[in-house]
């Protein structure tokens, strides 16, 4: 470690002496007093990793110390997180890659034992449980049993990793959601580590293989979601190249009014920031309102940074952070270190202190926040509770366009120019499906709520909204209200702690009376693990192609994500999830219309059963204490009997099973040598797809159910796997044969080459023949067999959503060499680079449409100059031989990314570096 600015100092805490790199010492040379909190974290990271300019030099440190808040990002720095946290859907392919790298490094002359995480890496199994069973007391046990049966191969593999890999730990199933476990237990806030004989203290920073890693920002830990490949590189000691970001300040004043929740606040913040535009930027919250914002509310806001588009949404360390550390059972020694270090470094926040200098500033008076939801397709589309009925009316027409419904003896065709229809016509033609469920006759129609799920990390970490839901359920049950019989209700607590305080408060029984039994400890509905709908409901939806709804307390509601049969998805607070379960429809104004009637026939309104802020606060004070955290995290890595009786192989190298459809040695390193390649022009490419705006990683990367007639379904059946045993795409991320067949196979993706029809299809062009309509995978394999590269064209915000490495891996394995979009989401662009797929961006105001591209063209990408050029030229040749040329930006943003790309990807780069070193 270099220290050219002489910032090394000693900090004594409770009789222990720590070395640290002092920001105030650097402040004697540069005025850093107005630097945002997050920039100070980056600055310390550079000071601690200075290495005479090999990766971090004086000029990098000076660039942040003299940061220009208004400048466009143009200076590259290398950031090294303190640790990595993974969830099992993205973690399994990470461990698969590490196992494959062990084999590959041995082939290149190295030693398998060289491949280990070099920083603490912790994986939480939370994405595999599905809501197969619900609404009954044994749902948790039965879903857990099914989970282990489905995922035995994956869990056996992870147990191998737990034994074989150093610096790698696994939190077993049925513990909690990764981000909540991270917040409640794994986060250090300030780390200590022995390096070269010194005990260092430094800020806790983290990369996570889930977008919502940013939840940890709520307690002052700088971290964000990355793709699996970037996480693996960090685990292997590679710094992440990034441009010094702009920092948007968000000033909070006032306090939440009666009836408003942290969910309403975060949906308001999300809408404001998405409208402002913060993609690629840090967001930092400050202001006197912080003193009225509990840590759980801060974590809720930090959690949804991906939804408002920011890299992070961070809060500073203050007295509230220490209160939470004490509440969650951290040791007094750790708490003392956090406070002493934060104060010594100028990272401590006090009310009324001088404001930092920001690139831009937004402000929100929290007293003006109103009850809200978001949907029906995007988390940034906030809807006031009072406007929900109108929102439903405005959206349902487009979702039912093209449907022919029978009304009485008349047939009304819903098709209309533009895909919309007048609401009056919709009302006149509203179809109804009559079903029999739970020994009751019921009617389903557009807007019927068929899923009501208290799920996901966003809200299930927050006692105020969880206990608020419990109290609302108590009040509803007391008035004789029940959930509508067609609603699939589920409760997925973020951790065992939540279940304990719900029981301690006496509201678990009330939630269960309304059908909200615990179904598992995992992300469940929010990631599409909602499980099957009751058969009667499913048939009722299909009978009239109904646009039914889900209401969930999650953070994601993209098309096709929650459930394949559900077209309208709304994000809401847990209390509102319970309310909509009772109402049974989103075609209602809960601020004016009754939820239902009590046994005496009296109308019951939402306002009649909504708990007051004081009631919720009193219950929190009486039930949530450090003893709950201490008992539930006493042996967090041990697991239950199911986990500990799983058989798993031993040895430094994994024993691959050629018959497995879950775990497979991926082909990325096949034929790899020590020779580094070059960045060549792409010639004679064909277009795999032309897509519109907001193509998410949910559209690109498979995550939900596997359809039996899809390429992946056909592959599994050919391997002897029956449809009932398909499991989900997410659970099979360790097998590239399955995953590549699901890439771009989302049922809701629209390829404009086919007029925008839904489904993962394209046109295959062969000389002298008419275009052939094929599944994207099938067409890609035909092109690959002919040695023809592929390109993709897309609109704005390409790759938004979860940080799924398979969205890039699958794109690579399909043979796509370049993606040309109007704009990219940060993580996906980085992942494409990491997998050797070139991201290119249209010039402002230009698009595939403005250039007249329809997908029939043959494409050349020229002028790359081995990565030296920031501009490339695209030559599009029409079938009639005419050519159209236009320039695009090359989004290899840093010299390090150019180097990774020459190697064929970041993992290839790391492998060659390690293979060139003598084994330790």
Residue, then its C-alpha position, 0 to 999 in steps of 0.5 A: x500500500x502506498x500513502x503518497x499523501x501521508x494520511x495513515x493514522x491510528x485510531x484507538x477504540x476500547x483498548x484496540x489500535x486500528x490503522x486508518x487512512x485519514x480523510x481529515x489529513x487529506x483535507x489539510x491539502x484539499x478542501x473536501x469539507x463539502x464532499x458528499x458522504x458517498x464521495x468521501x467513501x470513494x475517496x477513502x477507498x482510493x487512499x487505501x488502495x493506492x499502488x503507485x499508479x498501477x491501478x490507483x495513483x495520486x491523480x485518481x485521489x486528486x480527481x475526487x478530492x477536487x471533484x467538480x459536482x457539475x462536470x460530466x463524468x469522464x475520469x476513471x477510477x478503480x473501486x474495490x468493495x470490502x465484500x460481496x453478497x450473493x443470492x442463490x439465483x445469481x450466486x449459483x452461476x457465480x460458483x459454477x463459474x468459479x468451479x469452471x475457472x478452477x478447471x480452466x486455470x489448471x488447463x492453462x498451467x495454473x493451480x485450481x486452488x488459485x481460484x478462491x474469493x479473496x474478500x468475504x463472500x456470503x451467499x443467502x439462499x432466498x430465491x428458490x422457494x415458490x408459493x406452491x401451497x398457501x392459505x394454510x398452517x402447513x404452507x411453510x413446511x410443505x413449500x420448504x419440502x418442495x423447495x429442497x426436492x426441486x433444488x437438491x442438485x443446486x444445494x449439493x453444489x453450494x455445499x461443495x462450494x462452502x467446503x472447497x472455497x475459502x472466504x465463502x459462506x452460505x446462509x441456508x434456506x428458510x433464514x430470510x431475504x438476502x438484503x434483509x439478512x445483509x441489513x440485520x446481520x452481515x453488514x459491518x458498517x465499519x470493517x476491520x481486517x489484518x493487512x500486511x501485519x496491520x489491523x485496518x479499519x475502513x468503511x464497509x462497502x459491498x457488491x451484490x448480485x442483486x439490484x436491491x443490494x442498495x437496501x444496505x445504503x440505508x445504514x450508511x454502507x455504500x454498495x450496489x448491485x452488479x452482475x455475477x461476472x463483475x461480482x466474481x471479478x471482485x471476489x477474485x481481487x479485481x477492482x471495478x472500473x467506474x467513472x467518478x459519478x455525479x451525486x444528486x442530493x435529495x433533501x427530506x423535510x417534515x415527517x410522514x402524515x397520518x395514514x402514509x407509510x414508508x412504501x408511499x414515501x419510496x414510491x413518491x421518491x422513485x417517481x421524482x428521481x426517475x423523472x429527474x433522471x439519475x441513471x449512472x448517478x449516486x443519490x444521497x439523502x440529507x436534511x432535517x427530515x432524517x431525524x424523523x426517518x427510522x432506519x427501516x424507512x431509510x432501508x426501504x428508500x435505499x432498496x428501490x434505487x434500481x427503480x429510480x435508476x440510480x447506482x445507489x441511494x445512500x444515507x449517512x451514519x448517525x445516531x439512528x444507525x447506531x440505534x439500529x445496530x444495537x437493536x439488531x444485536x451487534x456487539x457494543x465493541x462493533x458499535x463503538x468502532x462504527x461511531x469512533x471511525x465515523x466521527x474521526x473520518x468526518x462521516x458522522x451526520x448531525x442534525x443541522x450540519x452544513x449541507x454538502x455540494x451536489x450535482x443537483x438537488x431535489x426536495x420533498x416535504x414528507x408531510x405531503x406524501x399520500x397513500x400510493x401504489x405503482x403500476x400496472x407495469x412499472x415501479x416508477x408509475x406511481x398512482x394515488x390510492x384515490x386514483x386507482x379506479x381511474x388508473x385501472x380504467x385507463x390501462x385495462x383497455x390496452x390490455x384487453x385490446x383484440x379480445x372478442x367478448x360475448x355479452x349476452x347474445x352480442x359479440x363485441x370486438x375490442x380491437x381499435x386503432x392504436x390498441x386502445x378503446x373507450x372506457x364506455x365500450x369496455x364497460x358495456x362489453x365487460x366479460x365475467x367468468x363464473x367459477x366455483x372455488x372453496x365451495x363458493x360461487x364467485x365471479x372473475x372479471x377484469x381487475x379482479x385481484x388474484x394474487x395478494x402477496x406481502x413479499x420482497x425485501x422492500x417492505x418486509x424489513x420494515x416493522x412499521x408496515x408489517x405490523x401495520x398490516x397485522x393491525x389492519x388484519x386484526x381490525x378487519x377480522x374483528x369486523x368480520x371481513x375476509x379475503x375474497x375467495x379467488x385471491x391467492x394470499x401469501x406472507x413471505x417475511x424477510x427474516x425469522x425476526x419478522x415472524x417472531x415480532x408478528x407473533x409477539x404482537x399477537x397479529x399473526x393469527x389475524x393475518x392468518x384469518x385473512x389467509x396470510x399464512x407464512x409461505x416461506x422466507x424468500x423473495x417469492x412473488x416479487x421475482x415471479x415465484x408466485x406458484x400456480x393459481x388455483x385451477x378454477x381461477x386459472x380457467x376463469x382467466x383463460x375463458x375470457x382472457x381476463x386482465x386480472x391483477x396482482x397487488x404485492x409489497x414488492x419492488x418489481x412489477x414488469x410485464x410477465x414477471x409476477x405471473x404469466x396469467x396476470x396482466x396488471x401488477x401493482x406495488x403497494x404497502x403491506x397494509x394495502x395488500x391486505x386491503x385489496x385482498x379483502x376488496x378482491x379487485x383494483x376496480x375500486x376507489x378505497x378512499x370512497x368505496x366500502x371494502x365490504x360488509x360486516x355480518x350485520x350488513x353494515x358497510x366497512x371502509x378502509x378508514x374504519x380499519x386503518x391503524x394510527x401511526x401511534x398504534x403502530x409505534x406503540x406495538x413496535x416499541x413493545x415487540x421489536x427488541x435485540x433478543x429477537x435478532x440475537x436468537x435468530x442469528x446465533x448460528x446463521x450459517x448452520x442451517x436445519x436438518x434438511x440442509x445438513x443432511x444433503x450429500x455433496x462432493x469433496x475436492x478442490x475441483x468439482x465433479x461435474x455430472x454430465x446428466x445434470x440439468x441443473x449444474x453444468x460446466x459452461x462453455x465460456x473457456x472452451x479452447x481458451x489460450x493465453x493469447x489475447x485477442x483484438x476488438x475487430x469489426x463485425x461483418x455480415x451480421x443478421x438482426x436477431x431482434x428489433x425491440x422498443x423502449x424499457x426492455x428489461x432483464x426480465x424480458x431478456x433473461x429467463x426467470x419464471x416458469x418454463x413452458x413445455x413447448x418452449x425451446x428450454x421445455x423441449x430440451x428438458x423433456x428430451x432429457x427425461x424431465x417431465x413438465x411437473x419437474x421443470x422448476x423455474x429458469x432461475x433455479x436452473x441458472x447453473x445450466x447454460x443449455x437451459x438458460x440460453x434456450x430461455x434467453x429472449x423467450x419471455x412471453x411478453x417481449x415484443x419483437x418489432x420484426x414481427x409487428x410487435x407480437x408477444x413472445x420470443x420469436x424472430x424472422x430467420x433470413x436465408x439467401x433465396x428463401x422467404x423469411x422463416x418465423x422461428x423461436x429466437x433460440x432456434x434462429x440463433x442456432x441456425x445462424x451460428x451453424x452458418x457462422x453468421x454473427x447477430x446484432x440486436x437493436x433496441x430503444x431507451x433503457x435497454x436492460x433495466x431491472x434486475x442485475x441478471x448476469x444471464x441477460x448478458x451470458x445468454x446474449x453472448x451464447x446466442x451469438x450476439x456480437x453487438x447491441x445497439x440501443x438508444x440508452x442502456x441501464x448501467x448494470x446491464x451495459x457493464x455485464x454485456x462488456x464483461x461477456x464480450x458483447x459490444x454495447x453501442x448507442x444511437x446518437x441523440x434523437x436517432x433510433x432504429x425507426x429513424x434509420x428505417x431499420x426493420x430487421x431484414x438488413x445485413x449489418x456491418x459494424x466498422x471503425x472499432x480500431x481495436x477499441x481505440x475509437x469512441x465512434x463506430x459506423x453501422x452499414x445496413x444493407x437492405x435485401x434490395x442491395x441499398x445501403x444506409x450508413x450511420x454512426x453510433x457511440x461505442x460504450x466501452x467507457x474506460x481503458x480497463x473495459x477495453x482491455x477486458x473486451x480484448x480478452x473476450x470478457x472479464x473472467x477471461x482476463x482474470x484467468x489469464x492473470x492468475x494462470x500467469x502467476x506462480x501458485x502460492 
